[in-house]
Amino acid sequence: MGKEERFMLRAIELAEFGRGKVSPNPMVGCVIVHNGQIIGEGYHEIYGGPHAEPNAISSVKNKDLISESTAYVSLEPCAHWGKTPPCADLLVEKGIKKVVIGAVDSNPLVGGKGIEILKNAGVEVIAHILESKVRAQNSRFFTFMEKNRPYIILKWAQTQDNFIARENYDSKWISNVYSRQLVHKWRTQEDAIMVGTQTAKYDNPKLNVRDWIGKNPIRIVVDRELILDSNLHLFDKSQATLRYNQIKSGNQNNLEWIKLREGFEISDILEDLHVRKIQSIIIEGGAQLLNKFIQLELWDEARVFIGKKKFGAGIQAPNINGIIKEEIDIQGDLLRLISPH
């Protein structure tokens, strides 16, 4: 591994600390290197806060060395005013002579413009270093920008005999306590979490974070005819909740009714979520909703827990075709990670 890759790897490691905290911005890390030594590090810590580049520059003790240094940034420095000033301009202002970039930004406000600013100022630019790693790390951001929809994670637990619930819709508990804690960790990392009408009715889920520390996702329920009881946990207004239906629109504290066209499709929901800048979503069920996403080939990864129980009869688990990327033992449960390709 050459020095370009070695320092970029460190920038990618730093970027990871922003997971679940910076959406709809991408995770970005930055390393300032002088004569082969790291003299400054930073990452985008929280949405609305300083980006990786200013954080890395501010961490450099001897500011006189910055103009003789190389900046390694996992994603192309931004070129537009958003919540913060353009990072490309900052690097030019600080006299950085060389910038090494992992991946080019897919945001039309940025894409290539940050590199252009740097080159026009006489800065040497090297791009596409460990690009596949950066794109994998920011798969949510790139999916959102390039496919105009959120990154979609399908998740369910099934028994040894392939059921996700009993005939009466009861599904507690197929997976163990460790698997459930992991699910709560996942919730802190994604923007939103969605369930269908039957899951909301029979499971009465809270869809919040209890067994981990972090932010609650936006709750989403598909309730076409508004048949769900208003006393369900989903409607307690304790966290932002979107209720997609074809009857009414409205807003009440943390609860929003979103009226879509009669007979609306999944694509209509995804289009609205894109407008709302929701970059990632976990589909928690039930079987009908999960199968709809699978049939439409609208998913980016599936996370399937296989518990030790057998039900003998019940509601069949979704049938998904894909590539099994990994199988992990979670204290007796099998977690299967599946990719579409």
Secondary structure, DSSP 8 states (H G I E B T S, - for coil): --HHHHHHHHHHHHHGGGTTTSTTS---EEEEEETTEEEEEEE--STTS--HHHHHHHH-S-GGGGGG-EEEEEE----S-SSS--HHHHHHHTT--EEEEEE----TTTTTHHHHHHHHTT-EEE--SSHHHHHHHTHHHHHHHHHSS-EEEEEEEE-TTSEEE-TTS--TTSS-HHHHHHHHHHHHHSSEEEE-HHHHHHH----S--SS-S---EEEEE-TT--S-TTSGGGSSSS-EEEEESS--EEETTEEEEE--TT--HHHHHHHHHHTT--EEEEEE-HHHHHHHHHTT--SEEEEEE-S---SSSEE-----SEEEEEEEETTEEEEEEE--
